[in-house]
Amino acid sequence: MIPSVINIGPIPIHLYALAIMTGVVLGALLAQKEAVRRGQNGSLVWDMMVWVLIAGIIGARIWHILTPTPSAIAAGLTTEYYLTHPLEAIAIWNGGLGIFGAVAGGAIALYFFTRRHHLSLLLWLDILAPSVALGQAIGRWGNFFNQELYGAPTNLPWAIYIDPQHRFPGFENISYYHPLFLYEMLWNLASVVFLLWLARRFSDRLKSGDIFLVYLMTYPLIRFLLEFLRLDSSYLGGINANQILALVILIIAGLILIFRHRVGHNQLALI
């Protein structure tokens, strides 16, 4: 059985939260180095990280609450339940963070931080994009400890064993599944390398905000594909909410990237 909590003396350590915080710290260290490389004050990363982290967690939790999975609904963890049980709504150590809400919340916080300090929002979005991907990659191990974010049953050599109490209704007698968290982790690590390489290789041709736009294409792509394997997708009005949102973000980001490089003007880099 995979433990989700370890005890250090009388103090319980939730491994889900530990994975998230490890991803945040390592992501911040990467962002600090990238900021210095771009001629910015690296120490600003730690100041903005407080606001971005808080807003990101709030946004991630709100998205999770608004888009409960079928298994959560079956367990009574509906949107209405969370709204009437505020202590449960903030219990993020039990799992339940939506990455789309996290990115949206963090971007909003970054907008206000950069305005207050007279910084370029698009430049800092580029600086932070690889760090967000790194944080996601490490944070996905929290799903491993909570035995969540797994896919359809499989007999592949890298299939992950899921304890009976964490299996979905109708799959009680099936032990091994696709480790979707692992697929996404590996993709995000590759995205970190790709975004950092892209920023260096084409630094003379990229506009401020391009790296962030590429991130808004790479992550939604893998999320869109993995939703086909996921057993417990969130639905709104009969539509897979995360899959459709991923597709919309991917298309819009791609169109913006193409448009701003075809018109010959930096019309979208005004922030």
C-alpha positions in Angstrom: 0.0 0.0 0.0 1.3 3.4 -1.0 1.4 5.8 2.0 -0.2 9.3 1.5 1.0 10.5 5.0 4.2 10.0 6.9 4.6 11.0 10.5 7.6 12.7 11.9 7.0 12.4 15.6 3.6 13.8 16.3 3.5 15.8 13.0 1.7 14.3 10.0 3.3 15.1 6.6 0.9 14.9 3.7 3.0 13.7 0.7 0.6 15.3 -1.8 1.3 18.8 -0.2 5.0 18.0 0.1 5.1 17.2 -3.7 3.4 20.4 -4.5 5.7 22.5 -2.3 8.8 20.8 -3.7 7.6 21.7 -7.2 7.1 25.3 -6.2 10.5 25.7 -4.6 12.4 24.1 -7.5 10.3 26.0 -10.0 11.2 29.2 -8.2 14.9 28.4 -8.3 14.7 27.8 -12.0 12.7 31.1 -12.5 15.4 33.0 -10.5 18.1 31.7 -12.8 16.1 32.5 -15.9 15.3 36.0 -14.7 19.0 36.7 -14.1 19.8 35.4 -17.6 17.2 37.8 -19.0 18.7 40.7 -17.1 16.0 40.9 -14.5 16.2 41.0 -10.7 16.2 37.4 -9.7 15.2 38.1 -6.1 11.8 39.4 -7.3 10.9 35.8 -8.0 10.5 35.0 -4.3 8.4 38.1 -3.7 6.0 37.4 -6.6 6.0 33.7 -5.8 4.0 34.3 -2.6 1.2 36.0 -4.5 1.3 33.7 -7.5 1.3 30.6 -5.2 -1.6 31.8 -3.1 -3.7 32.9 -6.1 -2.7 29.7 -8.0 -3.9 27.4 -5.2 -7.1 29.3 -4.8 -7.7 29.2 -8.6 -6.8 25.5 -8.7 -9.2 24.6 -5.8 -12.0 26.7 -7.3 -11.7 24.9 -10.6 -11.7 21.5 -8.8 -14.8 22.5 -6.8 -16.7 23.7 -9.9 -15.8 20.6 -12.0 -16.1 17.6 -9.6 -15.3 14.2 -11.0 -17.9 11.4 -11.2 -16.2 9.6 -8.3 -16.2 12.7 -6.2 -19.9 13.2 -6.9 -20.6 9.6 -6.0 -18.8 10.2 -2.7 -21.0 13.3 -2.1 -18.2 15.8 -2.8 -20.3 18.0 -5.1 -20.0 21.7 -5.7 -22.9 22.3 -3.3 -21.2 20.2 -0.6 -18.0 22.2 -0.7 -19.9 25.5 -0.6 -21.6 24.4 2.6 -18.5 22.8 4.1 -15.8 25.5 3.8 -13.2 23.5 5.9 -13.4 20.7 3.3 -13.1 23.2 0.5 -9.6 24.2 1.8 -8.4 20.7 2.5 -6.1 20.6 -0.5 -3.9 18.0 1.2 -6.6 15.4 0.3 -6.1 16.2 -3.4 -8.2 18.2 -5.7 -6.3 20.9 -7.6 -7.1 21.8 -11.2 -4.1 23.0 -13.2 -6.1 25.3 -15.4 -7.4 27.1 -12.4 -3.9 27.3 -11.0 -2.5 28.9 -14.1 -5.4 31.4 -14.4 -5.1 32.4 -10.7 -1.3 32.7 -10.9 -1.5 34.8 -14.1 -4.0 37.2 -12.5 -1.7 37.6 -9.4 1.3 38.1 -11.7 -0.6 40.8 -13.6 -1.2 42.9 -10.5 2.3 42.3 -9.2 4.0 43.4 -12.4 1.8 46.4 -12.6 2.6 47.4 -9.1 6.3 47.1 -9.7 6.3 48.5 -13.3 7.5 45.2 -14.9 6.7 43.7 -18.2 3.9 41.0 -17.7 4.7 39.2 -20.9 8.4 39.0 -20.1 7.7 37.5 -16.7 5.2 35.1 -18.1 8.0 33.9 -20.4 10.4 33.6 -17.4 7.9 31.6 -15.3 6.6 29.3 -18.1 9.3 26.7 -17.8 9.1 26.8 -14.0 5.3 26.2 -14.1 6.0 23.1 -16.2 8.7 21.9 -13.8 6.4 22.5 -10.8 3.6 20.5 -12.5 6.0 17.6 -13.3 7.1 17.3 -9.6 3.7 18.1 -8.2 2.2 15.2 -10.2 3.9 12.8 -7.8 1.3 14.0 -5.3 -1.2 12.1 -7.5 0.9 9.0 -7.1 0.8 9.2 -3.3 -2.9 9.8 -3.3 -3.5 7.1 -5.9 -5.4 9.4 -8.3 -5.0 10.5 -11.9 -4.7 7.0 -13.3 -6.2 5.9 -16.6 -7.8 2.8 -18.1 -6.8 -0.7 -17.1 -3.7 -2.0 -18.9 -1.2 -4.9 -18.8 1.7 -2.8 -20.0 5.0 -3.4 -18.0 4.8 0.1 -16.5 1.2 -0.2 -15.3 0.6 1.1 -11.8 -1.1 -1.0 -9.1 -4.1 0.8 -7.4 -5.2 -0.3 -4.0 -8.8 -1.6 -3.9 -10.1 1.4 -1.9 -8.9 3.8 -4.6 -10.5 2.0 -7.5 -13.5 3.4 -9.3 -16.9 1.8 -9.2 -17.1 -1.1 -11.8 -13.3 -1.6 -11.6 -13.0 -3.2 -8.2 -11.5 -6.4 -9.5 -8.9 -4.7 -11.8 -5.5 -4.0 -10.2 -3.3 -2.3 -12.9 -3.9 0.9 -14.8 -2.2 3.5 -17.0 -0.1 5.9 -14.8 -1.4 9.1 -16.3 0.4 11.1 -13.7 3.7 9.6 -14.9 2.9 10.3 -18.6 2.1 13.9 -17.8 5.2 14.2 -15.6 7.5 13.0 -18.3 5.8 15.3 -20.9 6.2 18.3 -18.6 9.9 17.6 -18.0 10.4 17.4 -21.7 8.5 20.7 -22.0 10.8 22.4 -19.5 13.8 21.4 -21.7 12.0 22.5 -24.9 10.9 25.9 -23.5 14.4 26.7 -22.2 16.0 25.6 -25.5 13.5 27.6 -27.5 14.1 30.7 -25.5 17.8 30.5 -26.1 17.9 29.1 -29.7 15.5 31.7 -31.1 16.0 34.6 -28.7 16.6 37.0 -31.6 13.2 36.1 -33.2 10.9 35.6 -30.3 8.6 38.3 -29.0 7.8 38.8 -25.3 5.1 36.3 -24.4 5.9 33.7 -27.1 7.4 31.2 -24.6 4.3 31.4 -22.5 2.1 30.9 -25.6 4.1 27.8 -26.5 3.6 26.5 -22.9 -0.2 27.1 -23.5 0.1 24.8 -26.4 2.4 22.0 -25.0 0.5 21.4 -21.8 -3.0 21.5 -23.2 -1.9 19.1 -25.9 -0.9 16.3 -23.5 -3.9 17.0 -21.3 -6.3 16.7 -24.3 -4.7 13.4 -25.3 -4.6 11.9 -21.8 -8.3 12.6 -21.2 -9.1 9.8 -23.7 -7.5 7.4 -21.2 -8.9 8.9 -18.0 -11.6 7.0 -16.2 -12.8 9.9 -14.0 -13.0 13.0 -16.1 -15.0 16.0 -15.1 -18.1 16.7 -17.1 -20.1 19.9 -17.4 -23.3 19.6 -19.4 -22.2 16.2 -20.7 -18.9 17.7 -22.0 -15.5 16.7 -20.8 -14.6 20.1 -19.2 -10.9 19.7 -19.0 -10.5 18.2 -22.5 -12.5 20.8 -24.2 -10.9 23.6 -22.3 -7.4 22.2 -23.2 -8.4 22.1 -26.9 -9.7 25.7 -26.9 -6.6 27.0 -25.1 -4.3 25.1 -27.5 -6.0 26.5 -30.6 -6.3 30.1 -29.3 -2.6 30.2 -28.2 -1.5 28.7 -31.5 -3.5 31.3 -33.5 -2.2 34.2 -31.4 1.4 32.9 -31.9 0.9 32.7 -35.7 -0.8 36.0 -35.9 1.7 38.0 -34.0 4.5 36.7 -36.2 2.7 37.2 -39.5 1.5 40.7 -39.1 5.0 42.1 -38.8 4.2 44.2 -35.8 4.5 43.5 -32.1 0.8 44.4 -31.6 0.2 41.9 -28.8 3.3 42.7 -26.8 2.0 46.0 -25.4 1.8 44.9 -21.8 
